[in-house]
Amino acid sequence: VRRLFKEKLAITQDLDFITHRPAATEDVFVYEYEDGPGPDRNNLAFDLTQNYSSPWNTRILELLCQELQARREEENWPIKKSDNYIMDILRERYKRLRTVWRNAQPKLTSKGVLETPAETEARLVEGRLQTGKESRQANRRRNKYHRRVMVLDEMVKLKSEVQDDDLQSWKWLQSLIKTLGE
């Protein structure tokens, strides 16, 4: 799915979707209400003002699903998945990309005017820095927990081999740490 989005939408990661040009409002309207031609297979553009269930976006997801199933046949993938399964994955991918795109759009400032491009970029950079910081903190906590569990497992193993008097204390501490979890 990632490779398909990369090729069809020219994105390598979710952040690249910030520059995605949405479908023209007129094209979407003509397709939905006047039997227009619909999305162009060679230049897919989502209607980012709507969710995945809009007729325009549903058609794009169907085209992507057909493309993925055709690749599966051509490349003889060992696992066959149903269209519904693939459509669910494509819908989730669209929701994530739409969220990224919407977060990158200028917001209203406290003064009631739209952010400048520089303010939007600063907000996005700040958000990425905050996410990175939270990720690093979670990683440190997780590593600390795993180190504690490893040390306690070894201590219980050592104490049980020697039949030390404080074995029950170590077992209790081990169960407490594992109960509390990460």
Wavefront OBJ file of the C-alpha trace (Angstrom):
o trace
v 0.000 0.000 0.000
v 2.832 2.402 0.849
v 4.547 1.707 -2.451
v 1.280 2.247 -4.331
v 0.706 5.623 -2.651
v 4.337 6.542 -3.268
v 4.016 5.877 -6.975
v 0.502 7.191 -7.581
v 0.702 10.285 -5.367
v 4.464 10.936 -5.530
v 4.939 10.776 -1.750
v 7.618 8.888 0.150
v 6.330 9.613 3.643
v 3.187 11.073 5.168
v 4.696 14.551 5.523
v 5.115 14.783 1.740
v 1.320 14.760 1.468
v 1.288 18.307 2.870
v 1.930 19.571 -0.661
v -0.846 17.464 -2.239
v -3.078 19.505 -4.521
v -6.704 18.590 -3.850
v -9.087 17.865 -6.686
v -10.710 20.879 -8.291
v -14.062 21.628 -6.689
v -15.720 21.909 -10.118
v -14.495 18.439 -11.158
v -15.772 16.891 -7.943
v -19.143 18.637 -8.280
v -19.558 17.575 -11.922
v -18.682 13.977 -11.031
v -20.993 13.777 -8.031
v -24.036 15.630 -9.407
v -23.821 15.693 -13.198
v -22.217 12.379 -14.259
v -18.818 13.908 -14.976
v -15.773 11.833 -15.949
v -14.428 11.331 -12.423
v -10.858 11.096 -11.150
v -8.021 10.813 -13.659
v -6.233 7.463 -13.230
v -2.897 9.029 -14.160
v -3.197 12.078 -11.919
v -5.062 11.114 -8.766
v -6.171 13.999 -6.572
v -8.276 13.448 -3.477
v -11.081 15.767 -2.439
v -9.574 16.632 0.931
v -12.609 18.628 2.024
v -14.496 15.318 2.328
v -13.790 12.042 4.093
v -13.173 8.733 2.334
v -16.887 7.992 1.903
v -17.513 10.796 -0.609
v -18.217 9.473 -4.138
v -15.025 11.091 -5.501
v -12.723 9.698 -2.829
v -14.453 6.310 -2.880
v -13.790 6.092 -6.619
v -10.099 6.921 -6.105
v -9.817 4.270 -3.395
v -11.522 1.757 -5.715
v -9.012 2.589 -8.448
v -6.145 2.095 -6.000
v -7.650 -1.197 -4.843
v -7.937 -2.407 -8.456
v -4.332 -1.397 -9.066
v -3.141 -3.235 -5.963
v -5.069 -6.390 -6.871
v -3.651 -6.252 -10.424
v -0.111 -6.008 -8.997
v -0.841 -8.953 -6.743
v -1.783 -11.015 -9.792
v 1.184 -9.853 -11.885
v 3.767 -10.382 -9.156
v 2.192 -13.645 -7.883
v 1.946 -12.587 -4.249
v 1.564 -15.643 -1.998
v -1.288 -14.136 0.017
v -4.594 -13.066 -1.502
v -6.704 -10.553 0.356
v -10.300 -9.564 -0.327
v -11.228 -6.202 -1.797
v -12.960 -5.262 1.469
v -9.766 -5.918 3.438
v -7.694 -3.813 1.036
v -10.326 -1.050 0.981
v -10.189 -0.878 4.795
v -6.410 -0.445 4.671
v -6.708 2.204 1.944
v -9.378 4.086 3.920
v -7.175 4.136 7.022
v -4.239 5.362 4.959
v -6.394 8.113 3.447
v -7.594 9.180 6.917
v -3.988 9.483 8.151
v -2.916 11.428 5.068
v -5.938 13.716 5.255
v -5.137 14.447 8.912
v -1.544 15.322 7.993
v -2.761 17.596 5.183
v -5.395 19.316 7.348
v -2.902 19.926 10.162
v -0.607 21.623 7.644
v -3.269 24.089 6.503
v -3.115 27.645 7.890
v -5.158 28.085 11.075
v -6.798 31.172 12.482
v -4.581 33.083 14.889
v -5.832 34.580 18.137
v -6.370 37.837 16.222
v -8.779 36.147 13.808
v -6.515 36.150 10.732
v -4.985 33.217 8.914
v -1.447 32.197 9.749
v 1.288 33.234 7.373
v 3.255 30.438 5.694
v 6.108 31.104 8.137
v 3.771 30.785 11.142
v 2.297 27.568 9.739
v 5.767 26.131 9.226
v 6.809 27.130 12.750
v 3.694 25.442 14.190
v 4.418 22.259 12.232
v 8.082 22.216 13.279
v 7.096 22.744 16.912
v 4.611 19.877 16.663
v 7.256 17.565 15.175
v 9.732 18.524 17.913
v 7.120 17.843 20.600
v 6.257 14.464 19.060
v 9.946 13.568 18.907
v 10.430 14.562 22.541
v 7.432 12.467 23.655
v 8.691 9.524 21.624
v 12.139 9.712 23.185
v 10.650 9.920 26.698
v 8.455 6.880 26.059
v 11.440 5.008 24.663
v 13.538 5.784 27.748
v 10.738 4.643 30.063
v 10.255 1.434 28.106
v 13.995 0.682 28.131
v 14.187 1.388 31.853
v 11.331 -1.030 32.512
v 12.931 -3.781 30.395
v 16.269 -3.309 32.179
v 14.541 -3.619 35.553
v 12.700 -6.770 34.490
v 15.919 -8.284 33.145
v 17.828 -7.510 36.357
v 15.019 -8.896 38.527
v 14.767 -12.068 36.428
v 18.490 -12.634 36.879
v 18.339 -11.907 40.605
v 15.472 -14.357 41.114
v 17.355 -16.950 39.079
v 20.545 -16.441 41.133
v 18.713 -16.433 44.473
v 16.748 -19.580 43.594
v 19.955 -21.457 42.661
v 21.536 -20.636 46.034
v 18.251 -20.833 48.008
v 18.884 -17.431 49.582
v 16.693 -16.171 52.443
v 15.504 -13.101 50.542
v 14.279 -15.016 47.473
v 10.636 -14.286 48.341
v 11.379 -10.534 48.524
v 12.938 -10.613 45.064
v 10.013 -12.593 43.669
v 7.582 -10.115 45.187
v 9.522 -7.177 43.688
v 9.627 -8.961 40.335
v 5.867 -9.533 40.353
v 5.267 -5.922 41.448
v 7.323 -4.515 38.557
v 5.678 -6.844 36.036
v 2.222 -5.993 37.390
v 2.859 -2.270 37.102
v 4.157 -2.770 33.568
v 5.725 -0.226 31.303
l 1 2 3 4 5 6 7 8 9 10 11 12 13 14 15 16 17 18 19 20 21 22 23 24 25 26 27 28 29 30 31 32 33 34 35 36 37 38 39 40 41 42 43 44 45 46 47 48 49 50 51 52 53 54 55 56 57 58 59 60 61 62 63 64 65 66 67 68 69 70 71 72 73 74 75 76 77 78 79 80 81 82 83 84 85 86 87 88 89 90 91 92 93 94 95 96 97 98 99 100 101 102 103 104 105 106 107 108 109 110 111 112 113 114 115 116 117 118 119 120 121 122 123 124 125 126 127 128 129 130 131 132 133 134 135 136 137 138 139 140 141 142 143 144 145 146 147 148 149 150 151 152 153 154 155 156 157 158 159 160 161 162 163 164 165 166 167 168 169 170 171 172 173 174 175 176 177 178 179 180 181 182
